[in-house]
Amino acid sequence: MKKKILFIIPNFLNGGSEKALIRTVNNLNSDYYSITILCLKKTGGNADFLKPGINIIDINTPSVYFSIFKIAQAIKSIRPDIVFGWMGYINAYLSFFIPFFSKKINWLCRESGIAGEMNKQHRFPWLFNYLYKTCNRYNTIICQSNYMAKDLVNNFGIQPQKIKIINNSIDFNEIENNKIKTIIKETGKFYLLYVGGLRIEKRVELIIETLATLSKNYLLTIVGSGDQLDKILSSVESYQLGHRVEIISNCYNPVPYYQRTDCLLLASLHEGFPNVVLEAFSCGCPVIGFNIRGGANEALNNYGGFILQNKTIQDFADKIRSVCENEKIEHDEIIRNCKEKYDIKDVIPVYNSLLLQNNDSAKN
């Protein structure tokens, strides 16, 4: 009999966690699992990339704070063997209610960021700091990086034995299918790229400020959307960079941009384990990032990754010039190394070992 799994996620927008969920469920064996994804609100286009046979429940709830009754109704209707929270703040919220559900359910969650940092951005930080301390109620907590695991243990008292570290992964078949044959690049130009949310912790304005110090043959493409868009546009205007900056919103296939770029730039304050680094590596694209809190360093500590110890614009600009103009980079070696470490074909068996485990695991 198939195991019934209910994944819970806020939406199908173009964030790293949403894409990671699509990639994971599409590669799980449908002979073993009956998969349902419950979303708080079915916004975003990533649902279109789900393989046939995966059910979607849209509870159309504007906020996680008002979702528990509809989530409970769905759990009662589906009677899943496993409930799998896929986003940090949802996991924390659900953990408070776990004792009210059947003890036969196996509860798993995947942490999506550095909780100690992300909680500061919530409307009620104290509430989520408290809720995270109840996450020991999960049978297993998946972390994408060692730093993420240490944050949960040190700041919220999570039991280390409950944590399983599984890095993000790349579906190389998907990457190949999304590549284009002809890449148009203007001779003498260097193409820089940012892919991700336009949020305050991503510090996209710092990338724009750095671009202003580079010569005019450096061009920047920003792929993403978010609440900092207006500030980013103002920054572009203030530095008179409109002719050198291209902003692409709602892009569900960034692969052609990775193919074209000379370097991906990462300027975040903190990262869990950035999908964009692996996506860039899978296309042979080098990545420059700051030495920051989280799992970015773990991802960048591979061939093709460059970690800046000094967090200055001058150092950023110098490294960009070095990578684009001077470094002898073997792009095929970047791809080979990424495939060796982060191929989803090697990650799915790890998920299988968790999902196929005995559902009668002891609850704490």
SVG drawing of the C-alpha trace seen along z (x, -y; Angstrom):
<svg xmlns="http://www.w3.org/2000/svg" viewBox="-12 -60 56 62">
<polyline fill="none" stroke="black" stroke-width="0.4" points="0.0,0.0 1.3,-3.5 2.3,-5.8 0.2,-9.0 2.4,-12.1 1.0,-15.6 3.5,-18.3 2.6,-21.8 4.0,-25.0 2.8,-28.6 2.6,-29.0 4.1,-28.2 6.2,-31.3 9.7,-31.2 11.7,-30.9 14.3,-28.3 12.2,-26.3 9.3,-26.1 11.6,-25.0 13.2,-22.4 9.8,-20.9 8.9,-20.6 12.2,-19.0 11.9,-16.5 8.3,-15.4 8.8,-15.0 11.6,-12.6 9.9,-10.5 8.6,-7.1 4.9,-7.3 4.7,-3.5 5.5,-4.0 3.9,-7.3 0.6,-9.1 1.5,-12.7 -0.6,-15.7 0.7,-19.3 -1.3,-21.7 -0.6,-25.3 -1.9,-28.3 -2.7,-30.1 -2.0,-28.8 -0.1,-31.8 2.9,-31.5 3.5,-29.3 5.6,-26.5 2.6,-24.2 2.6,-23.9 5.9,-22.0 4.5,-19.2 4.4,-15.8 0.9,-14.2 -0.6,-12.4 0.4,-14.9 -2.7,-16.4 -2.9,-20.0 -5.1,-21.4 -5.5,-25.2 -6.9,-26.3 -6.8,-30.0 -5.8,-31.4 -4.0,-34.8 -1.9,-34.1 -0.5,-31.1 -2.1,-32.4 -5.6,-31.5 -4.7,-28.3 -4.8,-25.6 -8.5,-24.7 -8.3,-24.2 -5.0,-22.3 -6.7,-20.1 -9.7,-19.5 -7.3,-18.4 -5.4,-16.1 -8.6,-14.5 -9.8,-14.0 -6.6,-12.6 -5.5,-10.7 -1.8,-10.9 0.9,-8.6 3.3,-11.5 2.9,-15.3 5.9,-17.1 6.3,-20.9 8.5,-22.5 9.0,-26.1 10.5,-27.3 7.7,-29.5 5.0,-27.0 7.0,-24.2 7.2,-26.3 3.5,-27.1 2.5,-23.5 4.7,-22.1 2.5,-23.7 -0.5,-21.7 1.1,-18.3 -0.1,-16.9 -3.7,-17.5 -3.4,-15.1 -3.3,-11.3 -0.2,-9.7 0.0,-7.5 1.1,-10.4 4.9,-10.7 5.8,-14.4 8.7,-15.7 9.9,-19.1 12.5,-20.8 14.0,-24.0 14.3,-26.7 16.6,-29.3 18.6,-30.4 15.7,-30.6 17.7,-32.7 17.9,-35.4 14.7,-34.9 12.6,-35.2 13.7,-38.8 11.8,-39.6 8.4,-38.3 5.8,-40.6 5.9,-38.8 9.5,-37.6 9.0,-36.5 6.1,-34.2 8.2,-32.4 11.2,-32.1 8.8,-30.4 7.2,-28.2 10.6,-27.0 11.3,-25.6 8.4,-23.2 9.9,-21.8 11.3,-18.8 7.8,-17.4 8.8,-16.5 10.2,-13.1 12.8,-14.4 14.0,-17.9 15.9,-18.3 18.5,-21.0 20.3,-22.0 23.6,-22.9 25.6,-22.4 25.2,-26.0 21.4,-25.7 21.5,-22.7 23.8,-24.4 21.4,-27.4 18.4,-25.1 20.4,-23.3 22.1,-26.3 19.2,-28.8 16.1,-26.7 17.2,-23.5 16.4,-21.1 17.7,-17.6 20.6,-16.9 19.5,-13.3 16.3,-14.6 18.2,-16.5 19.2,-15.1 21.4,-17.2 20.4,-17.0 21.8,-19.6 19.8,-21.1 20.1,-19.3 20.0,-19.8 18.0,-17.8 20.5,-17.8 18.0,-16.4 15.8,-19.4 18.8,-21.8 19.6,-20.3 16.0,-20.5 15.9,-24.2 19.1,-25.2 19.0,-27.0 21.3,-26.3 22.3,-29.8 23.7,-32.2 23.8,-35.8 26.7,-37.8 28.0,-41.1 31.8,-41.0 33.8,-42.8 31.0,-42.8 31.0,-40.9 27.6,-39.7 26.9,-39.6 23.8,-38.0 21.7,-38.0 18.9,-35.5 16.7,-35.5 14.2,-37.4 14.3,-41.2 14.3,-41.3 16.2,-43.5 18.5,-40.7 19.6,-39.9 21.3,-43.3 20.8,-43.7 21.5,-47.4 25.0,-46.6 25.5,-44.7 24.2,-47.8 26.6,-50.0 29.4,-47.7 28.5,-47.7 28.8,-51.5 32.5,-51.1 33.1,-48.8 33.8,-49.8 30.9,-50.3 31.5,-46.9 30.1,-45.2 26.3,-44.5 24.0,-43.2 20.8,-41.1 18.6,-40.8 16.1,-37.9 13.6,-38.1 10.8,-39.9 10.1,-41.2 9.2,-44.2 12.6,-45.9 12.0,-46.4 11.2,-50.1 14.4,-50.8 16.4,-48.8 15.0,-50.8 15.8,-54.0 19.3,-52.8 19.7,-52.0 18.5,-55.5 20.6,-57.3 23.8,-55.7 22.6,-56.2 22.9,-52.5 19.6,-52.1 21.4,-51.1 23.5,-48.5 20.9,-46.9 18.1,-44.5 15.4,-43.4 13.5,-40.2 10.5,-39.4 8.5,-36.1 11.1,-34.0 10.5,-30.3 13.5,-29.3 16.6,-31.2 18.9,-28.6 19.5,-30.7 20.7,-33.5 23.1,-31.2 24.4,-30.0 25.1,-33.6 26.6,-35.0 30.3,-35.3 29.6,-35.3 26.7,-35.0 26.8,-37.4 25.6,-36.7 25.5,-39.6 23.1,-38.2 23.4,-38.8 22.6,-35.2 21.6,-32.1 20.4,-28.6 21.9,-26.7 21.3,-28.8 19.7,-27.0 21.0,-29.6 24.6,-28.6 23.9,-25.1 21.9,-26.2 24.8,-28.4 27.3,-25.6 25.2,-23.1 25.6,-25.5 29.3,-25.9 28.9,-29.4 31.3,-30.7 29.8,-32.4 31.2,-35.1 29.7,-35.5 30.6,-37.2 31.7,-35.2 28.3,-35.2 26.2,-33.4 24.6,-30.2 25.2,-27.5 26.4,-29.7 30.0,-29.1 29.4,-25.3 28.0,-25.6 30.7,-28.1 33.5,-25.9 33.5,-24.0 35.4,-24.6 34.0,-27.7 33.0,-29.3 34.8,-32.4 34.2,-33.5 35.1,-37.1 36.5,-37.5 36.4,-41.3 32.9,-42.8 33.8,-45.9 32.6,-47.1 36.2,-47.5 37.0,-43.9 33.7,-42.8 34.6,-44.7 38.2,-43.5 37.1,-39.9 34.5,-40.4 37.2,-41.7 39.6,-38.9 37.0,-36.2 35.7,-37.7 39.0,-38.8 41.9,-36.9 40.9,-33.6 41.4,-30.5 38.1,-28.7 37.3,-25.3 33.5,-25.5 33.1,-21.8 34.9,-21.1 32.4,-23.3 29.6,-21.2 31.3,-17.9 32.0,-18.8 28.4,-20.0 27.0,-16.8 29.2,-14.6 28.0,-16.3 24.5,-17.6 22.8,-15.4 19.2,-14.8 19.6,-11.1 21.9,-10.7 19.7,-12.8 16.3,-11.1 17.5,-7.8 18.1,-9.7 14.6,-11.1 13.3,-7.5 15.0,-6.2 13.2,-8.8 9.8,-8.5 9.7,-4.7 10.7,-4.4 8.3,-3.0 5.4,-5.4 5.1,-4.3 8.3,-6.2 8.2,-7.3 6.8,-10.8 8.5,-13.1"/>
</svg>
